[in-house]
């Protein structure tokens, strides 16, 4: 039943998770070992390494539920109420999930700032352990820094000029290293 639901979610969001979600027939960023450890920068799922975006269409199963993307899981957990979490989980796209999760009309959980990193990390572990092709792409980055390169986010990204915290990129590096060490 869960796989049937996964298929329906993939159809709803206009993609099949096994073939990537990039437009124009482009599928995966080529999996080529980054021997020079050149920093890997990503943001849009339409560009190289866009698969690293939380908006990339890779369903994850966490806590016995299927989520359309890691963005769905993250945004839903801004709320304590199961009803609101379900409202976000059932969004037809990651963009819609983000919009629902950012809705200021609904009360956020009081400890959001304390738990948001843990919630993101849990979603990312699911994403990179449940999709073999993503795990291979992550490992192909070698020992390079991974950077969410955007002016739009100074917490999860690099603020576009390197001054941001780049929490998302650092989490991906941590997960990559744990996969290499067979800890995940």
C-alpha positions in Angstrom: 0.0 0.0 0.0 2.8 2.5 0.9 4.4 1.9 -2.5 1.1 2.6 -4.2 0.8 5.8 -2.3 4.4 6.7 -3.3 3.5 6.2 -6.9 0.4 8.4 -6.5 2.5 11.1 -4.8 5.0 10.9 -7.6 2.3 11.3 -10.2 0.7 14.1 -8.4 3.9 16.1 -8.3 4.6 15.3 -11.9 7.6 13.0 -11.7 8.9 9.6 -11.1 11.4 9.5 -8.3 13.5 6.9 -10.1 14.2 9.0 -13.1 14.9 12.4 -11.5 12.8 15.5 -11.9 14.7 17.9 -14.1 13.0 19.3 -17.1 13.8 18.9 -20.8 14.7 15.2 -20.6 17.7 15.8 -18.4 17.9 13.2 -15.7 20.8 13.0 -13.2 23.8 15.1 -12.6 26.5 12.9 -13.9 28.0 10.7 -11.2 31.7 11.5 -11.6 34.1 11.4 -8.7 35.2 14.9 -7.6 38.9 14.1 -7.2 40.0 17.8 -7.0 37.5 18.4 -4.2 36.1 21.5 -6.0 33.3 22.9 -3.9 29.9 21.5 -4.9 27.3 24.3 -5.2 23.6 23.7 -5.6 20.3 25.4 -5.3 17.8 24.9 -8.0 16.7 21.4 -8.9 17.1 22.4 -12.5 20.8 22.9 -12.3 23.7 20.5 -11.6 23.4 18.9 -8.1 19.9 20.1 -8.0 19.0 16.6 -6.6 20.5 17.9 -3.3 17.7 20.5 -3.1 14.9 19.7 -0.6 12.5 20.5 -3.4 13.9 17.7 -5.6 11.2 15.1 -6.1 12.3 12.1 -4.0 9.7 10.7 -1.7 10.9 9.6 1.8 9.4 7.3 4.3 9.8 8.6 7.9 8.0 7.5 11.0 5.8 5.1 9.1 4.5 7.8 6.7 5.3 8.6 3.1 6.3 12.2 2.4 6.5 13.7 -1.1 9.9 15.3 -0.5 12.2 16.2 2.3 10.7 19.7 2.1 7.3 18.3 2.9 8.6 16.6 6.0 10.5 19.6 7.2 7.7 22.1 6.7 5.1 19.8 8.3 7.1 19.5 11.5 6.8 23.3 12.1 3.5 22.3 13.6 2.6 20.3 16.7 -0.9 19.5 15.5 -1.1 16.3 13.5 -3.9 17.8 11.4 -1.6 20.6 10.3 1.2 18.2 9.6 -1.1 16.2 7.4 -2.2 19.3 5.6 1.4 20.0 4.7 2.3 16.3 4.0 -0.5 16.2 1.4 0.6 19.2 -0.5 0.8 18.5 -4.2 4.3 19.9 -4.6 7.3 20.9 -2.5 6.5 24.6 -3.3 3.0 24.2 -1.9 4.4 22.3 1.1 6.7 25.3 1.8 3.9 27.7 1.4 1.7 25.8 3.8 4.6 25.4 6.3 5.3 29.2 6.2 1.6 30.1 6.7 1.6 32.7 9.6 -2.0 32.0 10.4 -1.2 28.7 12.0 0.7 28.5 15.3 4.2 27.0 15.0 5.5 24.7 17.6 7.1 26.6 20.5 10.4 24.7 20.3 10.8 25.1 16.5 14.2 26.9 16.7 15.5 24.2 19.0 14.4 21.2 16.9 14.5 22.4 13.3 18.1 21.2 12.6 17.2 17.7 14.0 14.1 17.5 11.8 16.0 18.5 8.7 18.8 16.0 9.5 16.3 13.2 9.9 14.7 14.0 6.5 18.1 14.1 4.8 19.2 10.8 6.3 16.0 9.2 4.9 16.5 10.8 1.5 20.1 9.7 1.1 19.6 6.2 2.5 16.4 5.4 0.7 17.5 6.4 -2.8 20.6 4.5 -4.0 21.2 6.9 -6.9 21.3 9.9 -4.5 23.6 8.2 -2.2 26.0 7.5 -5.1 25.8 11.2 -6.2 26.5 12.3 -2.6 29.5 10.0 -2.4 30.7 11.2 -5.8 31.4 14.6 -4.2 34.5 13.1 -2.6 35.7 15.2 0.2 34.6 18.5 -1.3 32.6 21.1 0.6 28.9 21.1 -0.3 27.2 24.5 -0.4 23.6 25.6 -0.8 24.5 28.6 -2.9 21.7 31.2 -2.6 21.2 34.8 -1.7 17.8 33.8 -0.4 18.9 31.9 2.7 21.6 32.8 5.2 20.8 29.9 7.6 20.5 26.8 5.4 22.5 28.4 2.5 25.6 30.6 2.1 23.7 33.9 1.6 25.1 34.0 -1.9 28.5 35.4 -0.8 29.7 32.8 1.6 28.7 34.7 4.7 25.8 32.4 5.5 25.8 29.4 7.8 25.3 26.8 5.0 23.7 24.4 7.5 22.2 22.3 4.7 25.5 21.8 2.9 27.2 21.0 6.2 24.6 18.4 7.0 25.1 16.8 3.6 28.8 16.6 4.2 28.2 15.0 7.6 25.8 12.4 6.1 28.3 11.7 3.3 31.1 11.0 5.8 28.8 8.8 7.9 27.8 6.8 4.8 31.5 6.4 3.9 32.2 5.2 7.5 29.3 2.8 7.2 27.6 4.5 10.1 24.4 5.0 8.0 
